Amino acid sequence: MADKPEAPNGNGDNPWVAFARYAGLGLEVAVTVVISIYVGYRLDAWTGKSPLFLIVCLVLGFVVAINILLKYSRMAGQDMKGDDRDETEK
């Protein structure tokens, strides 16, 4: 039986798993910003206060997107720490 391909980080994970994880990151950030723009636009149309809710929702969308990026960077940091421990054990 063929061995699993070795990932660049050396921990044996499939490289497609890492690709899917970070592609999901981009999609998550983009969808967050687009939905916040849409909600702000609809609130502006409903209330008649033209750029107010669009700007507020856009700022909130960026804040949420930054939190998502921080979450992924923490996950990547934990993965790197796990790789360092694996190398010291060898």
N, CA and C of each residue as an Amber inpcrd file, in Angstrom:
protein
   270
   0.8380000  -1.1630000   0.0000000   0.0000000   0.0000000   0.0000000
   0.8950000   1.2420000   0.0000000   0.4880000   2.2750000  -0.7270000
   1.2850000   3.4900000  -0.8480000   1.1970000   4.3180000   0.4300000
   2.3280000   4.8900000   0.7790000   2.3490000   5.7580000   1.9600000
   1.6870000   7.0830000   1.6440000   1.2170000   7.7080000   2.6860000
   0.5940000   9.0210000   2.5530000   1.6750000  10.0280000   2.1820000
   1.3910000  10.9660000   1.2370000   2.4240000  11.9350000   0.8600000
   2.7910000  12.8250000   2.0380000   4.0730000  13.1000000   2.1400000
   4.5750000  13.9140000   3.2510000   4.3010000  15.3910000   2.9640000
   3.7850000  16.0690000   3.9460000   3.4770000  17.4940000   3.8160000
   4.7440000  18.3140000   3.9960000   4.7430000  19.5480000   3.4980000
   5.9260000  20.3920000   3.6660000   6.2790000  20.6480000   5.1320000
   5.2870000  20.6250000   6.0200000   5.6000000  20.8790000   7.4270000
   6.1340000  19.6440000   8.1280000   6.1300000  18.5010000   7.4640000
   6.7680000  17.3150000   7.9980000   5.9480000  16.5310000   9.0030000
   4.7350000  16.9390000   9.2950000   3.9760000  16.2040000  10.3070000
   3.0830000  15.1340000   9.7080000   3.1870000  14.8940000   8.3980000
   2.4410000  13.8110000   7.7790000   1.0380000  14.1800000   7.3610000
   0.5940000  15.4120000   7.6140000  -0.7360000  15.8280000   7.1740000
  -0.7580000  15.9510000   5.6610000  -1.9070000  15.6940000   5.1130000
  -2.0870000  15.8490000   3.6870000  -2.0180000  17.3260000   3.3370000
  -1.2380000  17.7100000   2.3250000  -1.1400000  19.1360000   1.9730000
  -2.4700000  19.7190000   1.5090000  -3.3700000  18.8870000   1.0240000
  -4.6730000  19.3900000   0.5890000  -5.5250000  19.8400000   1.7690000
  -5.2610000  19.2710000   2.9330000  -5.9880000  19.6990000   4.1320000
  -5.5950000  21.1310000   4.4820000  -4.3120000  21.4260000   4.4290000
  -3.8470000  22.7850000   4.7030000  -4.3720000  23.7530000   3.6530000
  -4.3790000  23.3300000   2.3910000  -4.9110000  24.1790000   1.3220000
  -6.3790000  24.4920000   1.5610000  -7.1430000  23.4940000   1.9190000
  -8.5770000  23.6980000   2.1620000  -8.7970000  24.6040000   3.3660000
  -7.9720000  24.4540000   4.3870000  -8.1080000  25.2880000   5.5850000
  -7.9110000  26.7600000   5.2410000  -6.8890000  27.0800000   4.4880000
  -6.5920000  28.4780000   4.2040000  -7.4280000  29.0260000   3.0520000
  -7.9030000  28.1830000   2.1730000  -8.8780000  28.6370000   1.1810000
 -10.1830000  28.9830000   1.8820000 -10.5260000  28.2160000   2.8880000
 -11.7050000  28.5180000   3.6920000 -11.5530000  29.8340000   4.4270000
 -10.3420000  30.1660000   4.8300000 -10.0730000  31.4430000   5.4800000
 -10.4190000  32.5970000   4.5510000  -9.9440000  32.5490000   3.3370000
 -10.2350000  33.6080000   2.3720000 -11.7150000  33.7330000   2.0900000
 -12.3680000  32.6030000   1.9460000 -13.8060000  32.6090000   1.6870000
 -14.5700000  33.1690000   2.8840000 -14.1580000  32.8030000   4.0730000
 -14.8260000  33.2740000   5.2870000 -14.7140000  34.7950000   5.4320000
 -13.5280000  35.3340000   5.1720000 -13.3210000  36.7770000   5.2650000
 -14.1270000  37.5010000   4.1860000 -14.0970000  37.0000000   2.9680000
 -14.8210000  37.6550000   1.8740000 -16.3260000  37.6480000   2.1200000
 -16.8550000  36.5160000   2.5460000 -18.2960000  36.4260000   2.7960000
 -18.6980000  37.3450000   3.9420000 -17.8780000  37.4460000   4.9680000
 -18.1770000  38.3260000   6.0960000 -18.2860000  39.7760000   5.6370000
 -17.3420000  40.2390000   4.8380000 -17.3510000  41.6260000   4.3840000
 -18.5180000  41.8750000   3.4290000 -18.7680000  40.9440000   2.5200000
 -19.8640000  41.1270000   1.5580000 -21.2200000  41.1430000   2.2650000
 -21.4140000  40.2550000   3.2160000 -22.6900000  40.2370000   3.9510000
 -22.8640000  41.5140000   4.7610000 -21.7880000  42.0110000   5.3640000
 -21.9140000  43.2460000   6.1340000 -22.2540000  44.4310000   5.2240000
 -21.6920000  44.4740000   4.0380000 -22.0360000  45.5340000   3.0810000
 -23.4990000  45.4230000   2.6790000 -23.9540000  44.2210000   2.3990000
 -25.3460000  44.0330000   1.9970000 -26.3070000  44.4400000   3.1130000
 -26.0200000  44.0340000   4.3400000 -26.8930000  44.3830000   5.4650000
 -26.9080000  45.8920000   5.6570000 -25.7620000  46.5360000   5.5870000
 -25.7060000  47.9880000   5.7200000 -26.4860000  48.6940000   4.6270000
 -26.3660000  48.2010000   3.4090000 -27.1040000  48.7890000   2.2860000
 -28.6080000  48.6430000   2.4950000 -29.0430000  47.4730000   2.9030000
 -30.4830000  47.2440000   3.1120000 -31.0160000  48.0880000   4.2770000
 -30.2360000  48.2180000   5.3600000 -30.6530000  49.0640000   6.4750000
 -30.7460000  50.5280000   6.0490000 -29.8160000  50.9770000   5.2250000
 -29.8760000  52.3470000   4.7150000 -31.1210000  52.5640000   3.8710000
 -31.4470000  51.6000000   3.0330000 -32.6320000  51.7270000   2.1850000
 -33.9070000  51.7200000   3.0300000 -33.9060000  50.9370000   4.0870000
 -35.0930000  50.8150000   4.9370000 -35.3110000  52.0600000   5.7880000
 -34.2220000  52.6170000   6.3300000 -34.3490000  53.7690000   7.2240000
 -34.2250000  55.1060000   6.5070000 -33.6210000  55.1350000   5.3260000
 -33.4350000  56.3810000   4.5920000 -32.2170000  57.1780000   5.0350000
 -31.3600000  56.6220000   5.8630000 -30.1370000  57.3040000   6.3150000
 -28.9820000  56.7530000   5.5000000 -28.7560000  57.3710000   4.3640000
 -27.9560000  56.8010000   3.2930000 -26.6380000  56.1500000   3.6820000
 -25.5740000  56.8420000   4.0160000 -24.3440000  56.0640000   4.2100000
 -24.1190000  55.5880000   5.6420000 -24.9820000  55.9260000   6.5680000
 -24.7320000  55.6520000   7.9840000 -24.5840000  54.1650000   8.2750000
 -25.6030000  53.3780000   7.9930000 -25.5630000  51.9510000   8.3310000
 -24.5840000  51.1760000   7.4570000 -24.3790000  51.6400000   6.2300000
 -23.3910000  50.9940000   5.3700000 -22.0010000  51.1090000   5.9870000
 -21.6630000  52.2930000   6.4680000 -20.3390000  52.4980000   7.0720000
 -20.2250000  51.7250000   8.3810000 -21.2640000  51.7670000   9.2120000
 -21.2330000  51.0580000  10.4920000 -21.0840000  49.5470000  10.2650000
 -21.8880000  49.0060000   9.3650000 -21.8100000  47.5530000   9.0980000
 -20.4960000  47.1710000   8.4470000 -19.9560000  48.0410000   7.6060000
 -18.6670000  47.7530000   6.9780000 -17.5580000  47.6900000   8.0240000
 -17.5650000  48.6370000   8.9550000 -16.5610000  48.6180000  10.0280000
 -16.7210000  47.3590000  10.8780000 -17.9700000  47.0220000  11.2200000
 -18.1970000  45.7940000  11.9950000 -17.7410000  44.5590000  11.2110000
 -17.9840000  44.5420000   9.9000000 -17.5410000  43.4230000   9.0730000
 -16.0350000  43.2830000   9.0670000 -15.3310000  44.4220000   9.0000000
 -13.8670000  44.3670000   9.0480000 -13.3660000  43.8930000  10.4070000
 -14.0270000  44.3060000  11.4800000 -13.6370000  43.8570000  12.8140000
 -13.8060000  42.3390000  12.9290000 -14.9220000  41.8300000  12.4310000
 -15.1450000  40.3840000  12.4610000 -14.1160000  39.6660000  11.5900000
 -13.7980000  40.2340000  10.4190000 -12.8040000  39.6240000   9.5300000
 -11.4290000  39.5870000  10.1970000 -11.0660000  40.6340000  10.9200000
  -9.7870000  40.6510000  11.6240000  -9.7720000  39.5900000  12.7240000
 -10.8990000  39.4310000  13.4140000 -10.9740000  38.3740000  14.4300000
 -10.8160000  36.9910000  13.8050000 -11.3860000  36.7940000  12.6300000
 -11.2230000  35.5150000  11.9240000  -9.7550000  35.2970000  11.5720000
  -9.0910000  36.3320000  11.0700000  -7.6690000  36.2150000  10.7320000
  -6.8270000  35.9020000  11.9680000  -7.1600000  36.5300000  13.0790000
  -6.4250000  36.2440000  14.3190000  -6.6470000  34.8100000  14.7780000
  -7.8710000  34.3090000  14.6160000  -8.1630000  32.9220000  14.9880000
  -7.3130000  31.9560000  14.1560000  -7.2400000  32.2140000  12.8510000
  -6.4490000  31.3440000  11.9880000  -4.9530000  31.4690000  12.2890000
  -4.4930000  32.6750000  12.6340000  -3.0720000  32.8150000  12.9450000
  -2.7310000  32.0960000  14.2400000  -3.6510000  32.1010000  15.2130000
  -3.4230000  31.3270000  16.4400000  -3.3630000  29.8380000  16.1310000
  -4.2590000  29.3780000  15.2440000  -4.2380000  27.9600000  14.8630000
  -2.9220000  27.6100000  14.1820000  -2.4460000  28.4860000  13.3090000
  -1.1840000  28.2280000  12.6120000  -0.0240000  28.2250000  13.6010000
  -0.0750000  29.1210000  14.5890000   0.9690000  29.1500000  15.6140000
   0.9910000  27.8810000  16.4310000  -0.1820000  27.3540000  16.7540000
  -0.2410000  26.1010000  17.4970000   0.2680000  24.9510000  16.6490000
  -0.0250000  24.9690000  15.3490000   0.5030000  23.9390000  14.4560000
   2.0240000  23.9950000  14.4060000   2.5700000  25.2230000  14.3580000
   4.0260000  25.3660000  14.3130000   4.6660000  24.8820000  15.6190000
   4.0380000  25.1660000  16.7530000   4.5650000  24.6860000  18.0270000
   4.5370000  23.1680000  18.0780000   3.4870000  22.5740000  17.5340000
   3.4020000  21.1190000  17.4770000   4.4860000  20.5340000  16.6060000
   4.8390000  21.2100000  15.5020000   5.9030000  20.7460000  14.6340000
   7.2580000  20.8320000  15.3290000   7.4740000  21.8960000  16.1210000
   8.7430000  22.0350000  16.8370000   8.9170000  20.9100000  17.8440000
   7.8490000  20.5440000  18.5450000   7.9350000  19.4590000  19.5200000
   8.2330000  18.1320000  18.8260000   7.6310000  17.9200000  17.6430000
   7.8890000  16.6860000  16.9140000   9.3430000  16.5770000  16.5080000
   9.9590000  17.7010000  16.0950000  11.3410000  17.6770000  15.6440000
  12.2990000  17.4410000  16.8000000  11.9770000  17.9570000  17.9920000
  12.8700000  17.7590000  19.1290000  12.8310000  16.3240000  19.6330000
  11.7220000  15.6380000  19.3930000  11.5880000  14.2550000  19.8370000
  12.3580000  13.3020000  18.9440000  12.6820000  13.7180000  17.7220000
  13.3560000  12.8170000  16.7630000  14.8000000  12.6340000  17.0920000
